């Protein structure tokens, strides 16, 4: 494999990671903006249709997305190991691991309880309150992941374009001295 081909696959892998994180970011924010406002109106008689089909449908695709984020983070870690951005894929891998643990250990029990049926309003309110908190945790986590990858791509673009902070300062200094005749 040539260097250009390897670089192309690397960029595609990084873009795939950004796409997967963006889907999770969008889903978390979508849940917060669309589902959370109606939680107060849910009762044991009507909550099931609001939660259960969506949670059951989301499990497989989000597990796949988490695996994809983890795999591309490992690829990025190898590619960035001796660069100034070595910490970005490691933080991304940590985020994917935390999201997987959160999903399996914290979100799944709440989803399971909702799927089994909650017959009284007090228990439903408690479960939905916990669900609301978990949604905001997901929003914060995926927002951080999205911002991390946005930073990564911006930093790579600046470096690729030759506009590091030092280069930009030299250009500004050169432009300033060219405008003022001494």
C-alpha positions as CSV (number, residue, x, y, z in Angstrom):
1,X,0.0,0.0,0.0
2,X,1.4,3.4,-1.0
3,X,1.7,6.3,1.4
4,X,-1.0,8.2,-0.4
5,X,-3.4,5.2,-0.2
6,X,-2.6,4.7,3.5
7,X,-3.2,8.4,4.1
8,X,-6.5,8.3,2.2
9,X,-7.7,5.3,4.3
10,X,-6.6,7.1,7.5
11,X,-8.6,10.3,6.6
12,X,-11.6,8.2,5.7
13,X,-11.3,6.4,9.0
14,X,-11.2,9.7,10.9
15,X,-14.2,11.0,8.9
16,X,-16.1,7.8,9.7
17,X,-15.4,8.3,13.4
18,X,-16.6,11.9,13.1
19,X,-19.8,10.6,11.3
20,X,-20.5,8.0,14.1
21,X,-19.9,10.6,16.8
22,X,-22.2,13.0,15.0
23,X,-25.0,10.5,14.8
24,X,-24.7,9.9,18.6
25,X,-24.5,13.6,19.2
26,X,-27.6,14.2,17.1
27,X,-29.5,11.4,18.7
28,X,-28.7,12.6,22.2
29,X,-29.7,16.2,21.4
30,X,-32.8,15.0,19.5
31,X,-33.9,13.0,22.5
32,X,-33.4,15.9,24.8
33,X,-35.2,18.4,22.6
34,X,-38.1,16.1,21.5
35,X,-38.7,13.5,24.1
36,X,-37.8,15.2,27.4
37,X,-40.4,18.0,27.1
38,X,-43.3,15.5,27.1
39,X,-42.1,13.4,30.0
40,X,-44.3,15.2,32.5
41,X,-47.4,14.2,30.5
42,X,-46.7,10.5,30.6
43,X,-48.6,8.0,32.7
44,X,-48.4,4.3,33.2
45,X,-51.1,4.0,30.6
46,X,-49.3,5.9,27.8
47,X,-45.6,5.9,28.4
48,X,-44.8,2.6,26.7
49,X,-45.3,3.7,23.1
50,X,-43.2,6.8,23.8
51,X,-40.2,4.8,25.0
52,X,-40.2,1.1,24.3
53,X,-40.1,0.8,20.5
54,X,-37.4,3.6,20.2
55,X,-35.2,2.0,22.8
56,X,-35.5,-1.5,21.3
57,X,-34.7,-0.1,17.8
58,X,-31.7,1.9,19.0
59,X,-29.8,-0.8,20.8
60,X,-28.2,-2.6,17.8
61,X,-27.3,0.5,15.7
62,X,-25.8,2.4,18.7
63,X,-23.8,-0.7,19.8
64,X,-22.4,-0.7,16.2
65,X,-21.6,3.0,16.3
66,X,-19.8,2.6,19.7
67,X,-17.7,-0.2,18.2
68,X,-17.0,1.9,15.2
69,X,-15.9,4.9,17.3
70,X,-13.7,2.6,19.4
71,X,-12.1,0.9,16.4
72,X,-11.4,4.2,14.6
73,X,-10.0,5.7,17.8
74,X,-7.5,2.9,18.0
75,X,-6.6,3.5,14.3
76,X,-6.2,7.3,15.1
77,X,-4.1,6.5,18.2
78,X,-1.7,4.5,16.1
79,X,-1.6,7.3,13.4
80,X,-1.2,10.2,15.9
81,X,1.1,8.5,18.4
82,X,4.1,10.6,17.9
83,X,2.3,13.9,17.1
84,X,1.0,16.7,19.3
85,X,-2.5,15.3,18.9
86,X,-1.8,11.9,20.4
87,X,-4.2,12.6,23.3
88,X,-7.3,13.1,21.0
89,X,-7.9,9.5,20.0
90,X,-7.1,8.3,23.5
91,X,-9.8,10.7,24.9
92,X,-12.1,9.5,22.2
93,X,-11.5,5.9,23.1
94,X,-12.2,6.7,26.7
95,X,-15.4,8.4,25.7
96,X,-16.5,5.4,23.7
97,X,-15.7,3.1,26.7
98,X,-17.6,5.4,29.1
99,X,-20.6,5.5,26.8
100,X,-20.6,1.7,26.5
101,X,-20.4,1.3,30.2
102,X,-23.1,3.9,30.8
103,X,-25.4,2.1,28.3
104,X,-24.8,-1.4,29.7
105,X,-24.7,-0.7,33.4
106,X,-26.9,2.4,33.9
107,X,-29.2,3.0,31.0
108,X,-30.1,-0.7,30.3
109,X,-31.6,-1.3,33.8
110,X,-33.8,1.8,33.4
111,X,-34.9,0.8,29.9
112,X,-35.6,-2.8,31.1
113,X,-37.7,-1.5,34.0
114,X,-39.7,0.7,31.5
115,X,-40.0,-2.2,29.1
116,X,-41.4,-4.6,31.8
117,X,-44.1,-2.1,32.6
118,X,-44.4,0.3,35.6
119,X,-47.9,0.2,36.9
120,X,-48.0,3.2,39.3
121,X,-47.2,6.9,38.7
122,X,-44.8,7.3,41.6
123,X,-42.4,4.6,40.2
124,X,-42.8,5.8,36.7
125,X,-42.0,9.4,37.7
126,X,-38.8,8.1,39.5
127,X,-37.8,6.0,36.4
128,X,-38.4,8.9,34.1
129,X,-36.5,11.3,36.3
130,X,-33.5,9.0,36.2
131,X,-34.0,8.7,32.4
132,X,-34.0,12.5,32.0
133,X,-30.7,12.7,33.9
134,X,-29.2,10.0,31.8
135,X,-30.2,11.8,28.6
136,X,-28.4,14.9,29.8
137,X,-25.3,12.9,30.6
138,X,-25.4,11.5,27.1
139,X,-25.9,15.0,25.6
140,X,-22.8,16.2,27.6
141,X,-20.7,13.2,26.6
142,X,-21.5,13.2,22.9
143,X,-21.2,17.0,22.8
144,X,-17.7,16.7,24.2
145,X,-16.9,13.9,21.7
146,X,-18.2,16.0,18.8
147,X,-16.2,19.1,20.0
148,X,-13.1,16.9,20.4
149,X,-13.2,15.7,16.9
150,X,-14.1,19.1,15.5
151,X,-11.0,20.4,17.3
152,X,-9.0,17.5,15.9
153,X,-10.0,18.3,12.3
154,X,-9.5,22.0,12.8
155,X,-6.0,21.4,14.2
156,X,-5.1,19.0,11.3
157,X,-6.4,21.5,8.8
158,X,-4.3,24.3,10.3
159,X,-1.2,22.1,10.3
160,X,-1.8,20.8,6.8
161,X,-2.3,24.4,5.5
162,X,0.9,25.5,7.1
163,X,-0.9,27.9,9.4
164,X,0.4,27.0,12.8
165,X,0.3,29.7,15.5
166,X,3.9,30.5,14.9
167,X,3.4,30.7,11.1
168,X,0.3,32.9,11.5
169,X,2.2,35.3,13.9
170,X,5.1,35.5,11.4
171,X,2.6,36.3,8.6
172,X,0.9,39.0,10.7
173,X,4.3,40.5,11.7
174,X,5.4,40.5,8.0
175,X,2.2,42.2,6.9
176,X,2.5,44.8,9.6
177,X,6.1,45.7,8.7
178,X,5.2,45.8,5.0
179,X,2.4,48.4,5.6
180,X,4.5,50.7,7.8
181,X,7.5,52.2,6.0
182,X,10.4,53.0,8.3
